[in-house]
Amino acid sequence: MSNVEHEALRDTVRQMLARKANSADVRAANGYSESLWRALCEDIGVAAITVPEEFGGAGATLLEAHIVLEEIGRTLAPVPMLGTVLATEALLRSGNPAACARLLPGIADGSTVATVAWPDLDDYVLNGDIADIILAVTDDGLVEITPTRRENTPAMDITRRLAKVDFTAASHLGAASPQLRAIACISLSAEQVGAAQRCLDMTVEYTKTRVQFGRPIGGFQALKHRMADMYVLVETARSISYAAVDDLSLASAAKAHCSTALSTVAGEMVQLHGGIAITWEHDAHLYLKRAHGSAQLFGGPREHVSNVARASRRVAAR
């Protein structure tokens, strides 16, 4: 797709989310809005983006999915796009055409909610209580599990659903791509960039209208400097996130920096809004909680910084 088509995709998703994923919608959904997901799939085809045309998809790339994920992160839209992207990639990289033919058409049209689980990640499954298909990455390869019990896990972040899933039966589908964890981190970083951008936008707008000592507080140099620092964090996060789409070796760098950027920018948003930001009615707490929750998903920043350090040492030793 061209840059013009990318911007058209971004604008289309943003416009729909502006209509259907406002603050009240996000809060009421408790992490999943079936009606919003259906609209995104039927009207825009977001679930089909990376699914090949032979399986009913659009045949696009992870870059196009990245654009959609950034917009979803911007509004904290309660839809299972992240899990959908990961499940699609897991199937396509499994080396099992029959499994792709059986599962991908339903994923592409949005009628099937799919997700991917890593048993070593504290046993929490993204959207595990609502997913029709749960794929697990194991030492023996990629397996499709049949849950016997699902338990939604209450979390600090009310905009994302996590669950504990018990199962006794599983069917082996094929290879589990070693790149899948990297794709998960990179895709999550797109959401983090979108959320960080929204935190910055809300803060700038608020400081233009909040008057103190007879002038908007955004005119005070000390606050300008802090918002400039926020801007730098957002833009560097966006740069590393999109660079990682083309170079999966940057996954840990993207996850570490985007996690830190969102947590910092969300914290600054609370500080610069003042007392109103700690009220339930204001959305600041939603973004702050999303920041801390996302930072720990697929491995925390410390783990990924260590990955970057090890990779750097390997390069230096050559």
PyMOL commands that set and color helices and strands:
alter all, ss='L'
color gray80, all
select helices_A, chain A and resi 3-20+23-29+34-44+46-48+53-55+62-75+81-92+97-109+180-209+217-219+221-246+248-278+284-296+301-316
alter helices_A, ss='H'
color red, helices_A
select strands_A, chain A and resi 114-117+124-126+133-138+141-152+162-174+211-212+215-216
alter strands_A, ss='S'
color yellow, strands_A
deselect
rebuild
show_as cartoon
